Amino acid sequence: MDTTMVIFWAVCFVVFVIAEVATLNALVSVWFAVGSLGSMFFAMAGIKFVWQMVMFVGLSTVILIATRPLVKKMQGRRYATNFELDIGKTARVIESIDNQLGQGRVKLEGTDWAARSEDGSPIEEGTIVTVKMVDGAKLIVARQS
């Protein structure tokens, strides 16, 4: 038994477990932790390093493939962010929008937002617009058709 390799795989296992815990429920390194554990047992049995690597890669891959459906189910469906929920809503221009001057504001559900015109054309104060996308803290809007 090569104690150096046993220690190496034990350290890998601990590092992967710490990485998994640090990423909360992201499940990014649990498969490698299991692969490291398998390789550590191979090292304890005195099996050559090349086979330890085969065990690490193989076991990690098998565990990843076998648990993928469970992981997808656990992570559930993706929920839209607040910004994404604003897309398609209507707002009222409260300060004329002029992309050239970098100015313009709209009121969306009682909240004042910086806004820019989607097509670059100026939009006058009082115009009703539709939110097309969110760019940082600015709404990209277009005149209602």
DSSP file (Angstrom, degrees, kcal/mol; ACC not computed):
  #  RESIDUE AA STRUCTURE BP1 BP2  ACC     N-H-->O    O-->H-N    N-H-->O    O-->H-N    TCO  KAPPA ALPHA  PHI   PSI    X-CA   Y-CA   Z-CA
    1    1 A M              0   0    0      0, 0.0     2,-0.9     0, 0.0    43,-0.1   0.000 360.0 360.0 360.0 130.4    0.0    0.0    0.0
    2    2 A D    >>  -     0   0    0     41,-0.8     4,-1.7     1,-0.2     3,-0.5  -0.824 360.0-167.3 -94.8 102.5    1.3    3.4   -1.0
    3    3 A T  H 3> S+     0   0    0     -2,-0.9     4,-2.7     1,-0.2     5,-0.2   0.798  83.8  63.7 -63.7 -27.9    0.3    5.7    1.8
    4    4 A T  H 3> S+     0   0    0      1,-0.2     4,-2.5     2,-0.2    -1,-0.2   0.927 106.1  43.5 -60.6 -44.2    1.1    8.8   -0.2
    5    5 A M  H <> S+     0   0    0     -3,-0.5     4,-2.6     2,-0.2     5,-0.2   0.860 111.6  53.7 -71.3 -35.3   -1.6    7.9   -2.7
    6    6 A V  H  X S+     0   0    0     -4,-1.7     4,-2.2     2,-0.2    -2,-0.2   0.940 112.4  44.7 -62.0 -45.5   -4.1    7.1    0.0
    7    7 A I  H  X S+     0   0    0     -4,-2.7     4,-2.8     2,-0.2    -2,-0.2   0.909 111.2  54.4 -64.4 -41.9   -3.4   10.5    1.6
    8    8 A F  H  X S+     0   0    0     -4,-2.5     4,-2.4     1,-0.2    -2,-0.2   0.940 112.0  42.7 -56.5 -49.4   -3.7   12.1   -1.9
    9    9 A W  H  X S+     0   0    0     -4,-2.6     4,-2.4     2,-0.2    -1,-0.2   0.845 112.9  53.3 -69.5 -32.7   -7.1   10.6   -2.5
   10   10 A A  H  X S+     0   0    0     -4,-2.2     4,-2.4    -5,-0.2    -1,-0.2   0.914 110.3  47.5 -66.1 -41.7   -8.3   11.4    1.0
   11   11 A V  H  X S+     0   0    0     -4,-2.8     4,-2.8     2,-0.2    -2,-0.2   0.916 111.4  51.1 -64.4 -43.0   -7.3   15.0    0.6
   12   12 A C  H  X S+     0   0    0     -4,-2.4     4,-2.7    -5,-0.2     5,-0.2   0.930 109.7  50.9 -58.0 -45.3   -9.1   15.1   -2.8
   13   13 A F  H  X S+     0   0    0     -4,-2.4     4,-2.3     1,-0.2    -2,-0.2   0.939 112.0  46.0 -57.8 -48.9  -12.2   13.6   -1.1
   14   14 A V  H  X S+     0   0    0     -4,-2.4     4,-2.7     1,-0.2    -1,-0.2   0.911 112.4  50.7 -62.7 -43.6  -12.1   16.3    1.6
   15   15 A V  H  X S+     0   0    0     -4,-2.8     4,-2.5     1,-0.2    -1,-0.2   0.922 112.0  47.1 -61.0 -44.8  -11.5   19.1   -0.9
   16   16 A F  H  X S+     0   0    0     -4,-2.7     4,-2.1     2,-0.2    -1,-0.2   0.875 112.3  49.8 -66.8 -36.6  -14.4   18.0   -3.0
   17   17 A V  H  X S+     0   0    0     -4,-2.3     4,-2.6    -5,-0.2    -2,-0.2   0.930 111.7  48.1 -66.8 -44.1  -16.7   17.7    0.0
   18   18 A I  H  X S+     0   0    0     -4,-2.7     4,-2.6     1,-0.2    -2,-0.2   0.918 111.7  50.5 -61.5 -43.0  -15.7   21.2    1.2
   19   19 A A  H  X S+     0   0    0     -4,-2.5     4,-1.4     2,-0.2    -1,-0.2   0.896 110.7  50.0 -61.5 -39.7  -16.4   22.5   -2.3
   20   20 A E  H  < S+     0   0    0     -4,-2.1     6,-0.3     1,-0.2     7,-0.3   0.925 112.5  45.8 -64.9 -44.7  -19.8   20.8   -2.4
   21   21 A V  H >< S+     0   0    0     -4,-2.6     3,-1.3     1,-0.2    -2,-0.2   0.887 110.5  54.8 -65.4 -38.7  -20.7   22.2    1.0
   22   22 A A  H 3< S+     0   0    0     -4,-2.6    -1,-0.2     1,-0.3    -2,-0.2   0.780 104.7  53.2 -67.5 -26.8  -19.5   25.7    0.0
   23   23 A T  T >< S-     0   0    0     -4,-1.4     3,-1.0     1,-0.3    -1,-0.3   0.309  97.2-149.4 -91.5  10.3  -21.7   25.8   -3.1
   24   24 A L  G X   -     0   0    0     -3,-1.3     3,-0.6     1,-0.2    -1,-0.3  -0.318  68.9  -9.6  54.8-130.9  -24.8   25.0   -1.1
   25   25 A N  G 3  S+     0   0    0      1,-0.2    -1,-0.2    -3,-0.1    -4,-0.1   0.036 104.0 105.0 -89.8  30.8  -27.3   23.0   -3.1
   26   26 A A  G <   -     0   0    0     -3,-1.0    -1,-0.2    -6,-0.3    -2,-0.1   0.717  69.7-146.1 -82.5 -20.4  -25.6   23.4   -6.5
   27   27 A L    <   +     0   0    0     -3,-0.6    -2,-0.1    -7,-0.3    -7,-0.1   0.980  45.0 143.5  50.5  72.0  -24.3   19.8   -6.6
   28   28 A V  S    S+     0   0    0    -12,-0.1     4,-0.1    -9,-0.1    -8,-0.1   0.657  70.4  17.7-111.7 -22.4  -21.0   20.5   -8.4
   29   29 A S  S  > S+     0   0    0    -13,-0.1     4,-1.8     2,-0.1     3,-0.2   0.369  85.7 102.6-135.6   6.7  -18.4   18.2   -6.9
   30   30 A V  H  > S+     0   0    0      1,-0.2     4,-2.0     2,-0.2     5,-0.2   0.864  84.4  55.9 -61.2 -34.6  -20.2   15.4   -5.1
   31   31 A W  H  > S+     0   0    0      1,-0.2     4,-2.1     2,-0.2    -1,-0.2   0.886 107.2  48.3 -65.4 -38.7  -19.5   13.0   -8.0
   32   32 A F  H  > S+     0   0    0     -3,-0.2     4,-2.4     2,-0.2    -1,-0.2   0.824 106.8  56.9 -71.6 -31.0  -15.8   13.7   -7.7
   33   33 A A  H  X S+     0   0    0     -4,-1.8     4,-2.0     2,-0.2    -2,-0.2   0.931 109.0  45.9 -63.1 -44.6  -15.9   13.1   -4.0
   34   34 A V  H  X S+     0   0    0     -4,-2.0     4,-2.3     1,-0.2    -2,-0.2   0.914 112.3  51.2 -64.6 -42.5  -17.3    9.6   -4.6
   35   35 A G  H  X S+     0   0    0     -4,-2.1     4,-2.2     1,-0.2    -2,-0.2   0.886 109.2  51.0 -60.8 -39.3  -14.7    9.0   -7.3
   36   36 A S  H  X S+     0   0    0     -4,-2.4     4,-2.2     2,-0.2    -1,-0.2   0.892 108.2  52.2 -64.5 -40.0  -11.9   10.0   -4.9
   37   37 A L  H  X S+     0   0    0     -4,-2.0     4,-1.9     2,-0.2    -2,-0.2   0.930 109.8  48.4 -62.6 -45.6  -13.3    7.7   -2.3
   38   38 A G  H  X S+     0   0    0     -4,-2.3     4,-1.8     1,-0.2    -2,-0.2   0.910 112.4  48.8 -60.3 -42.7  -13.2    4.8   -4.8
   39   39 A S  H  X S+     0   0    0     -4,-2.2     4,-2.4     1,-0.2    -1,-0.2   0.841 106.0  57.5 -67.1 -33.6   -9.7    5.6   -5.8
   40   40 A M  H  X S+     0   0    0     -4,-2.2     4,-2.3     2,-0.2    -1,-0.2   0.908 106.4  49.2 -63.1 -41.2   -8.6    5.8   -2.2
   41   41 A F  H  X S+     0   0    0     -4,-1.9     4,-1.6     2,-0.2    -2,-0.2   0.883 109.6  51.9 -65.7 -37.4   -9.8    2.2   -1.7
   42   42 A F  H  <>S+     0   0    0     -4,-1.8     5,-2.3     2,-0.2     4,-0.3   0.913 109.5  50.0 -62.4 -41.8   -7.9    1.2   -4.8
   43   43 A A  H ><5S+     0   0    0     -4,-2.4     3,-1.2     1,-0.2   -41,-0.8   0.890 108.1  53.1 -64.1 -39.2   -4.8    2.9   -3.4
   44   44 A M  H 3<5S+     0   0    0     -4,-2.3    -1,-0.2     1,-0.3    -2,-0.2   0.842 106.9  52.9 -63.1 -33.0   -5.3    1.0   -0.1
   45   45 A A  T 3<5S-     0   0    0     -4,-1.6    -1,-0.3    -5,-0.2    -2,-0.2   0.500 118.5-114.3 -81.9  -3.0   -5.4   -2.2   -2.0
   46   46 A G  T < 5 +     0   0    0     -3,-1.2    -3,-0.2    -4,-0.3     2,-0.2   0.668  58.9 159.3  81.5  16.6   -2.1   -1.4   -3.7
   47   47 A I      < -     0   0    0     -5,-2.3    -1,-0.2    -6,-0.2     5,-0.1  -0.500  48.9 -92.2 -75.2 143.2   -3.5   -1.0   -7.2
   48   48 A K    >>  -     0   0    0     -2,-0.2     4,-1.5     1,-0.1     3,-0.7  -0.074  31.0-113.8 -58.0 153.8   -1.4    1.0   -9.6
   49   49 A F  H 3> S+     0   0    0      1,-0.3     4,-2.5     2,-0.2     5,-0.2   0.855 113.7  60.7 -57.3 -40.0   -2.0    4.7  -10.0
   50   50 A V  H 3> S+     0   0    0      1,-0.2     4,-1.9     2,-0.2    -1,-0.3   0.886 107.6  45.4 -58.7 -38.2   -3.2    4.4  -13.6
   51   51 A W  H <> S+     0   0    0     -3,-0.7     4,-2.4     2,-0.2    -1,-0.2   0.786 108.3  57.3 -75.7 -27.6   -6.1    2.2  -12.4
   52   52 A Q  H  X S+     0   0    0     -4,-1.5     4,-2.6     2,-0.2    -2,-0.2   0.911 108.4  46.9 -65.0 -41.3   -6.8    4.6   -9.5
   53   53 A M  H  X S+     0   0    0     -4,-2.5     4,-2.8     2,-0.2     5,-0.3   0.903 110.6  51.7 -65.9 -41.2   -7.3    7.3  -12.2
   54   54 A V  H  X S+     0   0    0     -4,-1.9     4,-2.9    -5,-0.2     5,-0.3   0.921 111.4  48.4 -60.3 -42.8   -9.5    5.0  -14.2
   55   55 A M  H  X S+     0   0    0     -4,-2.4     4,-2.9     2,-0.2     5,-0.4   0.927 111.9  49.4 -62.0 -45.5  -11.6    4.4  -11.0
   56   56 A F  H  X S+     0   0    0     -4,-2.6     4,-2.0     2,-0.2     5,-0.2   0.958 118.1  37.5 -59.7 -53.3  -11.8    8.1  -10.3
   57   57 A V  H  X S+     0   0    0     -4,-2.8     4,-2.2     2,-0.2    -2,-0.2   0.929 120.9  46.6 -66.0 -45.6  -12.9    9.1  -13.8
   58   58 A G  H  X S+     0   0    0     -4,-2.9     4,-2.7    -5,-0.3     5,-0.2   0.942 115.5  42.9 -64.5 -49.9  -15.1    6.1  -14.3
   59   59 A L  H  X S+     0   0    0     -4,-2.9     4,-2.7    -5,-0.3     5,-0.2   0.904 114.3  51.3 -65.9 -41.0  -16.9    6.2  -10.9
   60   60 A S  H  X S+     0   0    0     -4,-2.0     4,-2.3    -5,-0.4    -1,-0.2   0.923 113.1  46.2 -60.2 -43.5  -17.4    9.9  -11.1
   61   61 A T  H  X S+     0   0    0     -4,-2.2     4,-2.7    -5,-0.2     5,-0.2   0.924 113.0  48.4 -65.7 -45.6  -18.9    9.6  -14.6
   62   62 A V  H  X S+     0   0    0     -4,-2.7     4,-2.7     1,-0.2     5,-0.2   0.924 113.5  47.1 -62.0 -44.8  -21.2    6.7  -13.6
   63   63 A I  H  X S+     0   0    0     -4,-2.7     4,-2.1     2,-0.2    -1,-0.2   0.908 112.3  50.9 -64.0 -41.3  -22.4    8.5  -10.5
   64   64 A L  H  X S+     0   0    0     -4,-2.3     4,-1.0    -5,-0.2    -2,-0.2   0.946 114.7  42.1 -60.1 -49.6  -23.0   11.7  -12.5
   65   65 A I  H  < S+     0   0    0     -4,-2.7     3,-0.4     1,-0.2    -2,-0.2   0.901 115.6  49.9 -65.7 -41.3  -25.0    9.9  -15.2
   66   66 A A  H  < S+     0   0    0     -4,-2.7     4,-0.3    -5,-0.2    -1,-0.2   0.837 117.5  38.6 -68.6 -32.9  -26.9    7.8  -12.7
   67   67 A T  H  X S+     0   0    0     -4,-2.1     4,-2.6    -5,-0.2    -1,-0.2   0.500  87.4  96.3 -98.2  -3.1  -27.9   10.8  -10.5
   68   68 A R  H  X S+     0   0    0     -4,-1.0     4,-2.6    -3,-0.4     5,-0.2   0.907  84.6  49.0 -56.1 -47.2  -28.6   13.3  -13.2
   69   69 A P  H  > S+     0   0    0      0, 0.0     4,-2.0     0, 0.0    -1,-0.2   0.903 113.0  48.7 -60.1 -38.7  -32.4   12.8  -13.3
   70   70 A L  H  > S+     0   0    0     -4,-0.3     4,-2.6     2,-0.2    -2,-0.2   0.911 110.9  50.2 -65.3 -42.4  -32.6   13.0   -9.5
   71   71 A V  H  X S+     0   0    0     -4,-2.6     4,-2.5     2,-0.2     5,-0.2   0.923 109.9  49.8 -62.8 -44.9  -30.5   16.2   -9.5
   72   72 A K  H  X S+     0   0    0     -4,-2.6     4,-1.0     1,-0.2    -1,-0.2   0.897 112.5  48.2 -61.3 -39.2  -32.8   17.8  -12.2
   73   73 A K  H  < S+     0   0    0     -4,-2.0     3,-0.3    -5,-0.2    -2,-0.2   0.906 112.0  49.2 -67.4 -41.3  -35.8   16.9  -10.1
   74   74 A M  H  < S+     0   0    0     -4,-2.6    -2,-0.2     1,-0.2    -1,-0.2   0.883 108.9  52.0 -65.2 -39.3  -34.3   18.3   -6.9
   75   75 A Q  H  < S-     0   0    0     -4,-2.5    -1,-0.2    -5,-0.2    -2,-0.2   0.714  96.6-166.6 -74.3 -19.0  -33.3   21.6   -8.6
   76   76 A G     <  -     0   0    0     -4,-1.0     2,-0.1    -3,-0.3    -1,-0.1   0.020  34.1 -32.5  65.6-172.0  -36.9   22.0   -9.8
   77   77 A R        -     0   0    0     -4,-0.1     2,-0.3     1,-0.1    -4,-0.0  -0.470  66.5-105.4 -83.5 156.1  -38.0   24.4  -12.4
   78   78 A R        -     0   0    0     -2,-0.1     2,-0.4     1,-0.0    -1,-0.1  -0.595  30.8-144.3 -80.5 136.6  -36.5   27.8  -12.9
   79   79 A Y        -     0   0    0     -2,-0.3     2,-0.1     1,-0.0    -1,-0.0  -0.822  20.8-110.4-102.9 142.3  -38.4   30.8  -11.6
   80   80 A A        -     0   0    0     -2,-0.4     2,-0.1     1,-0.1    -1,-0.0  -0.394  32.3-122.7 -67.9 144.6  -38.4   34.1  -13.4
   81   81 A T     >  -     0   0    0      1,-0.1     4,-1.8    -2,-0.1     5,-0.2  -0.341  29.7-101.1 -78.6 168.8  -36.7   37.0  -11.7
   82   82 A N  H  > S+     0   0    0      1,-0.2     4,-0.8     2,-0.2    -1,-0.1   0.891 124.6  53.2 -57.4 -39.8  -38.5   40.2  -10.8
   83   83 A F  H >> S+     0   0    0      1,-0.2     3,-1.0     2,-0.2     4,-0.6   0.926 107.6  49.6 -62.8 -44.1  -36.9   41.8  -13.8
   84   84 A E  H >4 S+     0   0    0      1,-0.3     3,-0.8     2,-0.2    -1,-0.2   0.828 104.1  60.2 -64.6 -30.8  -38.1   39.1  -16.2
   85   85 A L  H 3< S+     0   0    0     -4,-1.8    -1,-0.3     1,-0.2    -2,-0.2   0.742  97.8  60.3 -68.5 -21.9  -41.6   39.4  -14.8
   86   86 A D  H X< S+     0   0    0     -3,-1.0     3,-2.0    -4,-0.8    45,-0.3   0.701  78.4 107.8 -78.2 -19.9  -41.7   43.1  -16.0
   87   87 A I  T << S+     0   0    0     -3,-0.8    45,-0.2    -4,-0.6     3,-0.1  -0.379  84.3  19.6 -63.8 131.2  -41.1   42.2  -19.6
   88   88 A G  T 3  S+     0   0    0     43,-3.0    -1,-0.3     1,-0.3    44,-0.1   0.253  96.3 122.8  93.7 -11.5  -44.3   42.7  -21.6
   89   89 A K    <   -     0   0    0     -3,-2.0    42,-2.8    42,-0.1    -1,-0.3  -0.395  61.8-115.9 -80.1 161.0  -45.9   45.0  -19.1
   90   90 A T  E     +A  130   0A   0     40,-0.2    19,-0.4    -3,-0.1     2,-0.3  -0.742  32.7 178.2 -99.7 147.9  -47.0   48.6  -19.9
   91   91 A A  E     -A  129   0A   0     38,-2.5    38,-2.8    -2,-0.3     2,-0.4  -0.900  25.3-121.4-139.1 165.9  -45.5   51.7  -18.5
   92   92 A R  E     -AB 128 107A   0     15,-1.9    15,-2.6    -2,-0.3     2,-0.4  -0.949  25.9-121.4-115.4 132.4  -46.0   55.5  -18.9
   93   93 A V  E     + B   0 106A   0     34,-2.6    33,-3.1    -2,-0.4    13,-0.3  -0.585  31.5 174.1 -72.4 122.2  -43.2   57.8  -20.0
   94   94 A I  E    S+     0   0A   0     11,-2.1     2,-0.3    -2,-0.4    12,-0.2   0.534  73.8  30.3-107.8 -11.1  -42.7   60.4  -17.3
   95   95 A E  E    S- B   0 105A   0     10,-1.7    10,-1.8    29,-0.1    -1,-0.3  -0.948 102.6 -97.2-144.3 126.1  -39.6   62.0  -18.8
   96   96 A S  E     -     0   0A   0     -2,-0.3     2,-0.5     8,-0.2    28,-0.2  -0.055  38.8-127.3 -45.7 136.9  -39.1   62.0  -22.6
   97   97 A I  E     +F  123   0B   0     26,-2.7    26,-2.0     7,-0.2     2,-0.3  -0.791  35.7 165.0 -94.5 125.9  -36.8   59.2  -23.7
   98   98 A D  E  >> - B   0 103A   0      5,-2.6     5,-2.0    -2,-0.5     4,-1.0  -0.876  19.7-167.7-141.3 105.0  -33.9   60.2  -25.9
   99   99 A N  T  45S+     0   0    0     -2,-0.3     3,-0.2    21,-0.3    -1,-0.1   0.844  88.5  59.9 -62.3 -34.2  -31.1   57.5  -26.3
  100  100 A Q  T  45S+     0   0    0     20,-0.3    -1,-0.2     1,-0.2    -2,-0.0   0.895 113.2  36.8 -61.1 -40.6  -28.7   60.1  -27.8
  101  101 A L  T  45S-     0   0    0     -3,-0.4    -1,-0.2     2,-0.1    -2,-0.2   0.543 109.1-124.3 -88.7  -8.3  -28.9   62.2  -24.7
  102  102 A G  T  <5 +     0   0    0     -4,-1.0     2,-0.3     1,-0.3    -3,-0.2   0.868  68.9 122.2  68.2  36.3  -29.0   59.2  -22.4
  103  103 A Q  E   < +B   98   0A   0     -5,-2.0    -5,-2.6    11,-0.1    -1,-0.3  -0.876  17.9 106.0-129.4 162.4  -32.2   60.4  -20.7
  104  104 A G  E     -     0   0A   0     -2,-0.3    11,-2.3    -7,-0.3     2,-0.3  -0.296  31.3-158.9 138.6 139.9  -35.7   59.1  -20.2
  105  105 A R  E     -BC  95 114A   0    -10,-1.8   -11,-2.1     9,-0.3   -10,-1.7  -0.990   3.8-168.1-141.6 148.5  -37.8   57.7  -17.4
  106  106 A V  E     -BC  93 113A   0      7,-2.4     7,-3.1    -2,-0.3     2,-0.6  -0.924  20.4-130.3-130.5 158.9  -40.9   55.6  -17.2
  107  107 A K  E     -BC  92 112A   0    -15,-2.6   -15,-1.9    -2,-0.3     2,-0.5  -0.959  25.4-177.5-111.2 120.5  -43.3   54.7  -14.4
  108  108 A L  E >  S- C   0 111A   0      3,-3.0     3,-2.1    -2,-0.6   -17,-0.1  -0.968  71.4 -25.7-121.3 114.5  -44.0   50.9  -14.1
  109  109 A E  T 3  S-     0   0    0     -2,-0.5    -1,-0.1   -19,-0.4     3,-0.1   0.874 128.3 -47.0  49.1  44.1  -46.5   49.8  -11.5
  110  110 A G  T 3  S+     0   0    0      1,-0.2     2,-0.4     0, 0.0    -1,-0.3   0.401 116.1 113.6  85.1  -3.0  -45.7   52.9   -9.3
  111  111 A T  E <   -C  108   0A   0     -3,-2.1    -3,-3.0     2,-0.0     2,-0.5  -0.882  63.4-132.6-109.0 135.5  -41.9   52.6   -9.6
  112  112 A D  E     -C  107   0A   0     -2,-0.4     2,-0.3    -5,-0.2    -5,-0.2  -0.721  31.3-178.3 -85.6 124.9  -39.8   55.1  -11.5
  113  113 A W  E     -C  106   0A   0     -7,-3.1    -7,-2.4    -2,-0.5     2,-0.2  -0.934  31.9-116.8-124.9 146.4  -37.3   53.5  -13.9
  114  114 A A  E     -Cd 105 138A   0     23,-0.8    25,-2.6    -2,-0.3     2,-0.3  -0.595  45.5-168.1 -69.6 144.0  -34.6   54.8  -16.2
  115  115 A A  E     - d   0 139A   0    -11,-2.3     2,-0.3    23,-0.2   -17,-0.2  -0.977  21.4-166.5-141.9 152.6  -35.6   53.9  -19.7
  116  116 A R  E     - d   0 140A   0     23,-2.4    25,-2.7    -2,-0.3     2,-0.3  -0.962  33.1-105.5-133.4 152.8  -34.2   53.7  -23.3
  117  117 A S  E     - d   0 141A   0     -2,-0.3     3,-0.4    23,-0.2    25,-0.2  -0.590  19.7-140.9 -79.5 135.6  -36.0   53.3  -26.6
  118  118 A E  S    S+     0   0    0     23,-3.3    24,-0.1    -2,-0.3    -1,-0.1   0.907 102.9  34.5 -63.4 -42.9  -35.7   49.8  -28.2
  119  119 A D  S    S-     0   0    0     22,-0.3    -1,-0.2     2,-0.1    23,-0.1   0.420 113.2-112.5 -95.5   2.1  -35.4   51.2  -31.7
  120  120 A G  S    S+     0   0    0     -3,-0.4   -21,-0.3     1,-0.3   -20,-0.3   0.363  73.5 131.4  87.2  -6.3  -33.5   54.4  -30.7
  121  121 A S        -     0   0    0      1,-0.1    -1,-0.3   -23,-0.1    -2,-0.1  -0.533  64.7-102.3 -81.0 148.2  -36.3   56.8  -31.6
  122  122 A P        -     0   0    0      0, 0.0     2,-0.4     0, 0.0   -24,-0.2  -0.356  31.7-155.1 -65.9 147.5  -37.3   59.5  -29.2
  123  123 A I  B     -F   97   0B   0    -26,-2.0   -26,-2.7   -28,-0.1     3,-0.1  -0.996  15.0-128.2-128.3 128.1  -40.5   58.8  -27.2
  124  124 A E    >   -     0   0    0     -2,-0.4     3,-1.6   -28,-0.2   -31,-0.2  -0.317  31.4 -90.2 -77.3 154.5  -42.4   61.8  -25.8
  125  125 A E  T 3  S+     0   0    0      1,-0.2   -31,-0.2   -31,-0.1    -1,-0.1  -0.332 112.4  30.9 -58.1 140.3  -43.6   62.2  -22.2
  126  126 A G  T 3  S+     0   0    0    -33,-3.1    -1,-0.2     1,-0.3     2,-0.1   0.234  85.9 133.6  93.1 -12.8  -47.0   60.7  -21.5
  127  127 A T    <   -     0   0    0     -3,-1.6   -34,-2.6   -35,-0.1     2,-0.5  -0.450  56.5-127.6 -72.1 141.3  -46.7   57.9  -24.1
  128  128 A I  E     -A   92   0A   0    -36,-0.2    16,-1.6    -2,-0.1     2,-0.3  -0.792  36.0-178.7 -88.9 130.3  -47.7   54.4  -23.1
  129  129 A V  E     -AE  91 143A   0    -38,-2.8   -38,-2.5    -2,-0.5     2,-0.4  -0.814  24.9-126.3-127.2 164.5  -44.9   51.9  -23.8
  130  130 A T  E     -AE  90 142A   0     12,-3.0    12,-1.9    -2,-0.3     2,-0.5  -0.938  27.1-120.4-112.3 135.4  -44.3   48.2  -23.5
  131  131 A V  E     + E   0 141A   0    -42,-2.8   -43,-3.0    -2,-0.4    10,-0.2  -0.631  31.8 175.8 -75.1 123.0  -41.3   46.8  -21.6
  132  132 A K  E     -     0   0A   0      8,-3.3     2,-0.3    -2,-0.5     9,-0.2   0.784  60.9 -23.1 -98.5 -36.1  -39.2   44.8  -24.1
  133  133 A M  E     - E   0 140A   0      7,-1.5     7,-3.2   -47,-0.1     2,-0.5  -0.980  57.2-112.8-165.4 170.6  -36.2   43.9  -21.9
  134  134 A V  E     - E   0 139A   0     -2,-0.3     2,-0.5     5,-0.2     5,-0.2  -0.958  20.8-172.3-115.8 129.7  -34.2   44.9  -18.8
  135  135 A D  E >   - E   0 138A   0      3,-3.0     3,-1.8    -2,-0.5     2,-0.5  -0.873  64.0 -61.7-122.9  95.7  -30.6   46.1  -19.2
  136  136 A G  T 3  S-     0   0    0     -2,-0.5     0, 0.0     1,-0.3     0, 0.0  -0.541 120.0 -16.6  65.3-118.3  -29.1   46.5  -15.8
  137  137 A A  T 3  S+     0   0    0     -2,-0.5   -23,-0.8    -3,-0.1     2,-0.4   0.168 123.2  89.8-103.0  17.0  -31.2   49.1  -14.0
  138  138 A K  E <   -dE 114 135A   0     -3,-1.8    -3,-3.0   -25,-0.1     2,-0.5  -0.900  67.7-138.3-115.6 143.5  -32.8   50.4  -17.3
  139  139 A L  E     -dE 115 134A   0    -25,-2.6   -23,-2.4    -2,-0.4     2,-0.6  -0.839  12.3-144.7 -94.2 134.5  -35.9   49.3  -19.0
  140  140 A I  E     -dE 116 133A   0     -7,-3.2    -8,-3.3    -2,-0.5    -7,-1.5  -0.900  32.5-179.4 -97.7 120.9  -35.8   49.0  -22.8
  141  141 A V  E     -dE 117 131A   0    -25,-2.7   -23,-3.3    -2,-0.6     2,-0.3  -0.767  21.9-160.1-125.7 163.0  -39.2   50.0  -24.1
  142  142 A A  E     - E   0 130A   0    -12,-1.9   -12,-3.0    -2,-0.3     3,-0.1  -0.983  36.3 -94.5-138.9 150.4  -41.2   50.4  -27.3
  143  143 A R  E     - E   0 129A   0     -2,-0.3   -14,-0.2   -14,-0.2     2,-0.2  -0.311  49.7-103.8 -58.0 145.1  -44.3   52.4  -28.2
  144  144 A Q              0   0    0    -16,-1.6    -1,-0.1     1,-0.1   -16,-0.1  -0.527 360.0 360.0 -71.0 139.2  -47.4   50.3  -27.9
  145  145 A S              0   0    0     -2,-0.2    -1,-0.1    -3,-0.1    -2,-0.1   0.458 360.0 360.0 -98.8 360.0  -48.7   49.3  -31.3
